Amino acid sequence: MPLTLGPLLTDAGIDPTKALVVRHAFAQETVESGLTGLHTDSTHSEILEYTQRQSADTRRFPATPPPLWVVFIKEGGDQARLWSVLESRGEVENNGIIRTFDAIESEHMADLRRRLVIGWRAPRSWWINAITAAGYPVMGIADAEPIPFPGFDRLVLSHVQLQAVMREHRYASWRTALSSVFGIYLITDTRDGRHYVGKADGAESIRQRWTAYATNGHGGNVELRGLNPSSFRFSVLRVFDPSTPTRDIDLAESHFKDALDSRRHGLNRN
């Protein structure tokens, strides 16, 4: 049985009853429409702005669109390549010609951006309900291009991004780098700003410790159990060569707990 879009939406946590699927085509809009149109050299931000601005004519766009918009770009006669998934927070302006939405990029299907190609069965429709699009065939999923490791001092990851780093082929160099060092890391709960300072030493590299967080959200730490990891942000405070004595790593961990006051006002218990 051929693969369709539906299982990919479900796997990404997208409820087809709460989403629409858009296919943009490269075309020049009329002056009367108030829209700018797209071309082959349109930037990512221009495509985002174009998607945020829709016709006030509800025959062209739903009066009350669902919160998630799965956006494709036309490719070939009857195909479309995934651009991104937007989360709409609602309409913020309507001048009678153009409705502007507060729509931002979400992490849904982020690993399939510019890789997923589907067949488009409604050539005259540029948007459809996701329930209908769920039956559209997947024509191909291209290999992901490797993403260069940014360096330990630039590494800041959400929990969703951490899961991608530990799972996807394009982050292979990141996993290699994280496997090569011990160190002190920081988890920040962005809901209230509380810190958790942790360490990777002995038999566990930073990659091994972070793999545990990617898997269950708490990494076995009592302090983090019961918290929602979707608001966690992961970063590295200091790295050590694997030959570094455990005592030196322990001292560094204690220093950062003191410096960040993560025992009294954070998530560390000791």
C-alpha positions in Angstrom: 0.0 0.0 0.0 1.5 3.3 -1.0 2.4 5.9 1.6 0.1 8.9 1.9 0.4 12.2 3.7 -2.0 11.2 6.5 0.4 9.0 8.5 3.1 11.7 8.3 0.7 14.3 9.7 -0.3 11.9 12.5 3.4 11.1 13.3 4.1 14.9 13.5 1.3 15.4 16.0 -1.0 17.1 13.6 -4.7 16.5 13.9 -6.1 16.6 10.3 -9.4 18.0 11.6 -7.5 21.1 12.9 -5.3 21.8 9.9 -5.4 22.9 6.3 -2.9 22.2 3.6 -1.7 25.0 1.3 0.1 24.8 -2.1 1.7 28.0 -3.2 2.5 28.5 -6.9 5.0 30.9 -8.3 2.8 33.5 -9.8 2.4 37.3 -10.0 -0.7 38.6 -8.2 -2.8 41.4 -9.7 -2.5 44.9 -8.2 -6.1 44.8 -7.1 -5.5 41.7 -4.9 -3.1 43.6 -2.7 -0.8 40.6 -2.6 2.8 40.5 -3.7 3.0 37.0 -5.3 5.9 34.6 -5.3 8.8 33.9 -7.7 11.6 31.4 -7.8 13.9 33.7 -5.9 11.5 34.5 -3.1 13.2 34.2 0.3 12.0 32.2 3.3 10.8 35.4 5.0 8.9 36.5 1.9 7.1 33.2 1.6 6.2 33.5 5.3 4.9 37.0 4.8 3.0 36.0 1.7 1.3 33.2 3.7 0.4 35.5 6.6 -1.5 37.8 4.2 -4.7 36.4 2.7 -7.6 37.7 0.7 -10.5 39.1 2.7 -12.8 37.3 0.3 -13.9 34.3 2.2 -14.5 32.5 -1.1 -10.7 32.5 -1.5 -9.7 31.6 2.0 -11.7 30.2 5.0 -13.4 32.8 7.2 -12.2 30.9 10.3 -9.1 28.9 9.3 -7.8 26.1 11.6 -4.7 26.7 13.8 -2.2 24.7 11.7 -1.3 25.4 8.1 0.8 22.8 6.3 2.4 24.8 3.5 3.8 23.3 0.3 5.3 24.9 -2.8 4.2 23.8 -6.3 6.7 21.6 -8.0 6.1 20.2 -11.5 2.6 19.9 -12.9 0.9 18.0 -10.0 3.4 17.8 -7.2 4.2 19.9 -4.2 7.3 20.1 -1.8 6.8 20.9 1.9 8.0 24.3 2.8 7.0 24.5 6.5 4.1 24.2 9.0 2.7 27.4 10.5 0.7 27.9 13.6 -1.9 30.6 13.2 -2.7 32.6 16.3 -5.6 34.3 14.6 -6.4 37.3 12.4 -4.7 40.6 13.5 -5.8 43.0 10.7 -8.4 43.2 8.0 -8.6 46.2 5.7 -11.4 44.8 3.6 -9.0 43.6 0.9 -6.3 41.7 2.9 -6.5 39.8 6.1 -3.3 39.5 8.0 -2.7 36.6 10.4 -0.3 36.2 13.3 1.1 32.9 11.9 4.5 31.6 13.0 6.6 28.6 12.1 6.1 25.6 14.3 8.4 22.5 14.8 5.8 20.2 13.2 7.4 18.2 10.4 10.6 20.3 10.7 12.6 17.2 9.7 10.7 17.0 6.4 11.0 20.6 5.3 12.0 20.8 1.6 12.4 17.0 1.6 8.8 15.8 1.4 7.1 15.8 -2.0 3.4 14.8 -2.4 1.1 14.5 -5.4 -1.5 17.3 -5.6 -4.9 15.9 -6.8 -6.7 19.2 -6.8 -5.0 21.4 -9.5 -7.6 24.2 -9.3 -7.4 24.4 -5.5 -4.5 26.1 -3.7 -5.7 25.1 -0.3 -7.7 22.1 1.0 -8.7 20.6 4.3 -6.0 18.3 5.8 -8.6 15.5 6.0 -8.7 15.5 2.2 -5.0 16.0 1.8 -4.3 13.0 4.1 -5.1 10.8 1.2 -2.6 12.4 -1.2 0.3 10.2 -2.2 3.9 10.7 -1.0 6.0 10.9 -4.2 9.3 11.0 -2.4 11.3 12.1 0.7 14.8 13.4 -0.2 17.8 12.7 1.9 18.5 15.4 4.5 21.5 17.6 4.0 24.0 17.5 6.8 23.9 20.5 9.2 27.3 21.7 10.4 27.9 21.5 14.2 27.8 25.1 15.5 30.3 24.6 18.4 29.7 23.9 22.0 29.5 27.6 23.0 26.7 28.2 20.5 24.6 25.1 21.3 21.1 26.0 22.6 18.4 23.4 21.9 14.7 23.0 22.7 13.5 19.5 23.7 12.1 19.0 20.2 15.4 20.0 18.6 17.3 17.8 21.0 15.2 14.8 19.9 15.9 15.7 16.3 19.7 15.9 17.0 19.7 12.5 18.6 17.6 10.9 15.8 18.2 12.4 12.4 21.0 11.6 10.0 21.6 15.3 9.2 22.9 15.8 12.8 25.4 13.0 12.7 28.4 15.5 13.2 26.6 16.9 16.2 26.3 13.5 17.8 30.0 12.8 17.1 31.0 16.1 18.8 28.8 15.4 21.8 30.2 11.9 22.1 33.8 13.2 22.3 33.5 15.2 25.5 32.4 15.2 29.1 31.2 18.4 30.6 28.7 20.5 32.5 25.4 21.3 30.9 22.4 23.5 31.7 18.7 22.8 31.5 16.5 25.9 31.7 12.7 25.6 32.2 11.6 28.5 30.1 8.2 28.7 31.8 9.7 30.1 35.0 13.5 30.5 34.3 14.6 27.8 36.8 17.9 26.1 36.1 19.2 22.6 36.4 22.9 22.1 36.3 24.0 18.6 35.3 27.2 16.8 34.4 28.5 14.1 32.1 31.5 12.2 33.4 32.8 8.7 34.0 31.3 6.3 31.5 28.8 8.9 30.0 29.5 11.5 27.4 27.3 14.5 27.0 25.7 12.7 24.1 24.7 9.8 26.3 23.3 12.0 29.0 21.3 14.0 26.5 20.0 10.9 24.8 18.3 10.1 28.0 16.6 13.5 28.1 15.6 13.1 24.5 14.0 9.8 25.3 12.0 10.5 28.5 12.4 14.2 29.2 13.9 13.9 32.7 17.1 11.7 32.1 16.5 9.9 35.4 16.8 13.1 37.5 14.2 13.2 40.3 14.1 17.0 40.2 12.9 17.0 36.6 10.3 14.2 36.9 6.8 15.5 36.5 7.8 18.6 34.6 6.9 19.1 30.9 10.1 18.9 28.9 8.6 20.8 26.0 9.6 24.0 27.8 13.2 22.8 28.5 16.2 24.5 26.8 19.5 22.6 26.8 23.0 24.3 26.6 26.6 23.4 27.4 28.4 25.4 30.1 31.8 23.8 29.9 33.4 20.8 28.2 36.2 18.5 29.4 38.5 16.0 27.7 37.5 12.4 28.7 40.8 12.0 30.5 39.9 14.8 33.0 39.7 13.5 36.6 36.2 13.2 37.9 37.1 15.4 40.8 37.7 18.4 38.5 34.4 17.9 36.8 32.6 17.7 40.2 34.2 21.0 41.3 33.1 22.7 38.0 29.6 21.4 38.5 29.5 22.7 42.1 30.8 26.1 40.9 28.0 26.5 38.3 25.4 25.5 40.8 26.6 28.2 43.1 26.9 30.8 40.3 23.4 30.1 39.0 22.0 29.6 42.5 20.3 26.5 41.1 20.0 24.8 44.5 18.0 27.5 46.4 16.1 29.0 43.4 16.5 26.3 40.8 15.9 22.6 40.1 19.0 21.1 41.8 18.4 19.4 45.1 22.1 19.1 46.1 
